[in-house]
């Protein structure tokens, strides 16, 4: 076989690489496109879905192209084949993993350490105007699902007096990077908003510090503004905050 023939790039390899690159851009760009208001949420999710399927197809095409090129003795394209397979697999794998994770978690978006008397939002209420979710706790149905999925989400008892515990809670809220909306020491209330990194979803947090028999008790609640299921994000946020309080 001639040197020129061996050095030619297989069109199948090229097609697989280009498709994989497009898939990666679609999946990776869906969130920023929504965050920058280029696309509405439904369209951004559609781009994410089609990008995932394109990534799967591109990975298969890249694999076929690599096999054909190798059989034909074409040396060029091996790197493009590998990159195409990886990009396609990642473009498909990330949304697929999110979907599988969502299936294992309850379709809830409100997590509280106290499900009988959840901390209440006050200052954040105007910021949630027009969002799909109200902040009224939905009661026992939600509480049962939370306790089954996240049994570790519990109030935090501290031996510190409430004033000292409140300052610790406020420092922790600031350290974790959320935007503190309100800090009301005489009510033991802290309210903040956290923004997710990919799609820029706004989730709201309220912390309540109250006197307890042995010092103080800290309760935390995290609620999404949109989305039926939070993919476990609110529970993760509450856990992270509680761990920070104990440092």
N, C-alpha and C positions, 0 to 999 in steps of 0.2 A: 504494500500500500504506500502511496506517495506521501511525502512530508506535508504537502499542502492539504491533502485530504485529512490527515491525522490532526492537523492544526485547526481545521474548520470547527466552528461552534455549532452544535446541533440546534436547529430551530425549536425543537421540543424543550431542550434545556432552557433556552432563552425565554420561551413562552411561560414555562413553569416559574422561572425567576421573576419575570415581570408581574405575573399574576400574584405571586406570593408577596412581592413588594407592595402591590396595590392593596392586598388584603391587610397587610400590616398597617398601612396608612389609614385604611378605613376603620379598623378596630381601635388603633391608638388615637385616631383623630376624632372619633365619635364623641368622646367626653368633652374635649376642648371646644369642639364645634357647638355643642349645647351650652357650655359654660360661657362662650363668647357671643351667644345668641345668634349664631349663624344658622343653626337648625333648632326647631322645636324638639321637645323631648321624644315624641313618638318617632320622628324622622331619625333622630340620633340613634335610638334603639334599633330602628330598621337598618341603618348603616352598619351598626355593630353586628347584627344578625347576618346580614349578607356578606360582610367582611369575614365572618367566621367560616361560613360555607365556602367562600372563595378560597380561604386559606387552606381548607381541607383538600379541595380540588387541586390547588396549586402544588401542594406537597406531593400529591399522587402523580401529577404531571411531571414534576421535577424528578421524582424517583424513576419514572419510566424513561424520561429523557436521559438521565444518567446511565441507565442500563443500556439503552440504544447506543449512546455515544461510546460506551466502553466496548460494546460488541463490535462496533465499527472501527475501533482503534483510534477514536478521536480523543486526543488528550485534553483539549480545551474544554472548559465547561465543568470540570469536576468541582471547582470551588463554587461556581454559580449553582451547581446542583445541590451542594451541601447547604449553601446559604438559603436557597429556595425552599428546601425541605424544612430547615429550622424556622424560617420566617412563617411559612405556611402552618407549621405545627403550632407555633406560638399564637398566631392569629386565630386559629381554631381552638386551641387549648384553653386560653384565658376565659373566653365567654362560656365554653363548655364547663369548665371548673366552677364558674360562678353559678351556672344553671344547676349543676349537681349539688352545689352547696345550698342553694335556695330550696331544693326539694327536701333536704334533710332538716331544714329549720322551719319553725312555725311562721306563718304569714302575718307577723305582727311588726309594729314599728314604734312601740311605746314600751320602754323598759324602766322599771322602778325598783329600788331596794325595798320600798314599802308599797305593797300592792293593796293594802287595806285603806291607807290614808296617804296617797302619793303626794309628794311636794307639788305645790301649785305655782304656775307661772303668773306673773303680774306684768312686769315691764316688757316682756317679750310679746305679749298678746297683740299689740299693734303691728309688730313685725310679721306676724303670721296671718294678717288679714288677707283674705283671698286665696289662701293655700287650701288644698283639699282636706287636710286633717285638722279637726278641732283638738283642743288640748284637754277636753274633758276625758277623764280616764274611763275606759269602756267596761271596767268591772271584772267580774269573776271569770268570764270566758277568756279574757286576755291573761288574767293572772294565772289561770291553770296552765295555759300554754307556756307562759314564761317559766313557771316553776318546774315544768317537765323538761324544758330545753336548757334552762340556765339555773339549776338549783343553787349554784354558788353565789348568785346575786343576792346579797343580804346587807342589812344596815351595818354600819361600822360603829362600834362602841369605843370611845376613848376615855382614858382616865383624866384627861385635861378638863378644866372648866370650860364652859361654853365659849367665853370670849377668846381663849387661847385656841380652842378647836376651830373657831370661826376664822381666825387669822391664818391658821394652817390650811383650811379649806380654800380660802381666797388665794393664797400663794400657790397652791396646787393648781387651781383653775387657770391662773395666769401662766404658770410654768408650762402647761400643756398646750398653750398656743391658741386657745379659743378666745374669741372677742367677748370680754366681760361687758354685759349690757347693764347690769345693776348689781350693786353690793349694798345690802341694807343690814348692818350689824344688829340693830335693835330687834329685827325680826329673824335674825339668823339665816337670811336668804341671800343666795347668789344666783344670778342668771347669766347665761353665756350662750353664744352661738358658735358652732364649729362648722367648718366648710370642708367637705370631702375633697381629696386631691384630684381625682380624675374628672368626675362630672360636675364638681362644684356644688353638690347638694348641700343645703343648709339644714342642720340638725340643731335642736335647741336643748339646753341642759339647765336644770334647776337643782340647786343644792340647798338642803335645809339642815341647820345645826340647832339642836334642841338640848335642854338639860336632861340628864339621865341620872339614875340612882348612883352610879359610880363615876359620874363626870359629865359626859356628853354623848350624844348620838348623832351621827351624820347619815343623812339619806340623800340619795342621788337619783335623778330621773333624766332620761335622755329620750327625746321624741323627734322623729323625722317630720319634715314638712310635706314631703311627697313620697309616693311609693307605698304599695300595700305591704310588701316585705322589705326589711332593711338589710337582708343578707347577714344578719348578726352584728351589724356595725354598732348599733346602740349598746348592746351587751358588751361588746369589746371596749367601747368608750367608757362605760361605767366601771368595768374591771380595771382598766388602765388608771382611771382617776382614783379608785380605791387603793390600788397599789401605791400610787404616788403619795397618798395621804399617810401611808404607813412607813414611809422612808424616813 
